[in-house]
Amino acid sequence: MSDTLKQRLARGEIVMTCAFGRILHHVYVQMIGIHGGFQAIWFDLEHMDYSTEKLEVGCLAARSFGMDTFVRLAPTDYATITRALEAGASGVMAAQVRTAAQAEEIVKWAKFFPRGYRGLNTAGWDAQYATIPATQFAEKANRETLVLIQIETLEALNECEQIAAIDGVDGLFVGPADLGQALGVTGDFFNPKCLAALERVGAACKKHNKPWGVVPVNQDYADRCVALGCQLLSCTNDVRLINVGMEAVKKSYGKYFPTTT
């Protein structure tokens, strides 16, 4: 079995991940695996509402190529978190978190007693469909489940050190688009305010020995983040891959495509 995302981050590796935020199909996931280079896939349940069955198939397709998975979701309820974990995702990433208290609640939703109060059900993939005894499963899940907290609001940025300090928060993840909005500089990713925010998150994670991730806007941005200790790079997604591919085809056969503006 391939190493998990949590294990790779703990070893200090830089991990490449691809996001699926619009077009989730098992063949598409397998194509990513065939091309290689990615150690993880994450599925967006904040902006989309994939069915549990579709999520299960997506996780299965990723596992077939040794890629780990996690799910981004809105911090609304514990059931959404436990469904993602039972479907086969190794972890969750909470979006639009605003306070350390809210991050603590996310951890409790993702963990069993004594750390949290996740509902115990061994019928999912994470308990190997009721083949792992409940006590063993709860201990294993508490140890291995990945919990990431997104830093994309001013409140979360101001409390990023407290959030990073929480036992059970395995790392932070910067959302540059929404963080830029919160800072009043939408789309200006290299604005000094945005760069200062990255430094603040990097310092908080370094202090508490936690990894952090980001959606880099280009390689220069990724280089800046890695220099600040970032280990998890989400450098592309399903829609972007299609757009880049379409542009490459049109460029390769330029004389056959009409010029558009």
N, C-alpha and C positions, 0 to 999 in steps of 0.2 A: 504494500500500500504506500502511496506517495505521502510525503510529509505534508502536514496541514499548514495553512497560512499562519496560524498562531505559532507553530514550531519554527517556521522559517523566520518570522519576525523576531522571535526570541533569540535566534542565532545571529541576528544583526544583518540578515540578508536584505538586499533590495528586491522587492517582489513586484512583478508586473501583473496588472489585472486589467481585464476588459469588461466594460459595463454593457448590460442589456437593458435598455430603458424603453424600448418601443416594439422591437421585432423579436420576440422570443420563440425560437424554433430549435428543436434538438439538432437538426442538420446544421444550422448556422453555428451552434455551439461546437459541434464536432469539427467543423471547418476550422474554427479557431485552434482547436486542439491539434489538428493535422499540420497546420502551419508552424506550430510550436512557438516557444518564447514566452508564453503566458503561464503563470503558475496558479492563477485564480480567475474566476468569473464572479461578477456580482450582478444581482438582479434588482431592478428598481421597482419596489412596491409603494414608493411615495407618489410617483407620477403616473403609475399604471396600476391595474388591478388584476394581475395574473391570477388565474385559478390555482388552487392548491395542486391539482393534478398536473397543470402545465409547469408549475415550479418543480414538482417531483421529477418530471421528465427532463427538465433543464439541468437539475442537479445530477441526475443519472448520466446524462450526456457528458457533462464536465468530468465526472468521476471516471468515465471510461477512458479519458485521456490524461488522468492523473492531475486534473486541475481541481483545486478546492473552490468552495463557493461561500458567499455570504449574501445577505439580503438587506437592502436599504428600505426602511419603512418610517412612517410617521410615528411619533411617540404618543400613540393614542390609547393603546390597551395591551394587556399582557397576551391575549389570545392570538393577536396577529403575530407576535414574536414566537410563541410556542408552535404555531402552525408552520412557520418558516423552518424552525429547527426540526420538527417532526417530518417535514417534507424532504430533509436531507441536507439543508444548508448547515455549514459548520459554525455560522455566526450571524450576527445582525449588526446593522449600523443604523443608529437613530438619527434622523434628520431634524432640523429646526429645533434642537434642544436649546433652552435658554438659561438654565441654571444648573448648579451642581446638585441641588435637591432633585431636580428632574432626572438628571443622569443617574443618580442613586436609585431612583425608582425603576429606570430602565434595567439596571443591573438586577434588581430584585425580581422583575418580571422574567428575566432570562435565566435565573438561578433557582435551584431547588433549596429546600431547607438544608442547612441553617442559614445560608447566605441570603436566600430569597424565598419567594412563595409561588414559584412557577407550579402550575398544575401537573401532577405526576401522571403520565400516561406512557406506558411502554409499547404501545402498538405501532409507533412510527419507525422510520428508518433509523433515527438516532439511537433507539434501543434495539435495533436489529429485529424489528417486528416481534417484540415480546420474547426474545430469546436471551436477553440479558436480565438477570434478577434486578428487581426494583432498587434495592440498596446499592448494588454495584453500579447500576445505570445512573442513579442520581449523583453518586460521587464522581463518576467519569464525566458526566455532562458538566458538572460544576467546574471541573478542572480543565476541560478541553473547549468548552464553548467560547467563541470569540465575541467580545462586545466592543464595538467602536462607537464613539460619539462624535457627531459632526460639529465643527466649529464654523458657523455661518451666520450667527446673529451677534449683535453687539453685546448682549447679555452674556452669551457663552464665551465670547472673546475675553470679556472682563473677568470671567470666572474660570478661564481655561486652566489655570494652575490648580484650583480646587477640584476641577473635574478630573484632571490627570492624576490627582492624588487618590482618587477613589479606588478602593480595593474591588476588583472585578471589572473596572474599565481597563481594557487591554490596550487601548490606543485612541488617539484623536485623528480626525480626518477633516481637512479643510475643504470647504466648498467655495471656490473662488468667486463664482458668479453671484451667489446670494450674499457672501461676505462683502463683496464690492458694493452691492446695493445698500447693505446695512451701513457701510462707511460713506455712502453718498457719492460714490465714484463708479457707477455702473459701467462695466465693460472695460474700465481702465485698470487692467490687471497689474501693471507695473507702477501704478501710482504709489508714491511713498507711503501712504496710509496702508495700502495692501501689503507692501513689502515689510512694513513694521509689524503688521499683524502676523505674518509668517514667522518673523523672528520671535515674536512673543509666544506663539504656539511651540516653536522649536525649543525655546528655553524652558517652557513648562514641562515638556516631555523629557527633556534631558535631565531636569531636576528630579523627576520621579521615575526615571528609567523606563519610560514608555515609548513605544514607536508611534509614528504618525504617518498619515497618508495625505494625498492631494490629487485633484484632477488638474494636471499641469496643462497650461494653454499652449506651450511649445517647449522645445528642448532647453532653451535658455532658462525658462521658468523652472523646469524640472531640475536643472543643474543648481539653481539657487536653493531650491527646497532640499535637495540631497545634501548640499553643503551645510544645511541647518539641521541635518539629522533625519530627514524624511526617508522612509524605507518603502512605502507603499505607493506606487505610481499607477494611476488609472489614466493611461495615456490615450485611450480611444474607446469608442462604443459602437454599437450596432449601426446606428444611423450614419455616423461619421465614416465608417468603413465603406459603406455603400457610396456615399458622396465622393470620397477620395477615389474609389474604384471607377466611378462614372467619369470623373474628370480625367483620370489617367487614360481611359479608353478614348475619350474625345480628343485628348491631346495626341495620342498615338495615331489616330486617323483624322487628323485635323482638317485636311482638305475636303473630307466627305461630310463634315458637319458644318451647317451654316453658322455664321458668327452671330452670337446672341449678346444682348446687352441687358 
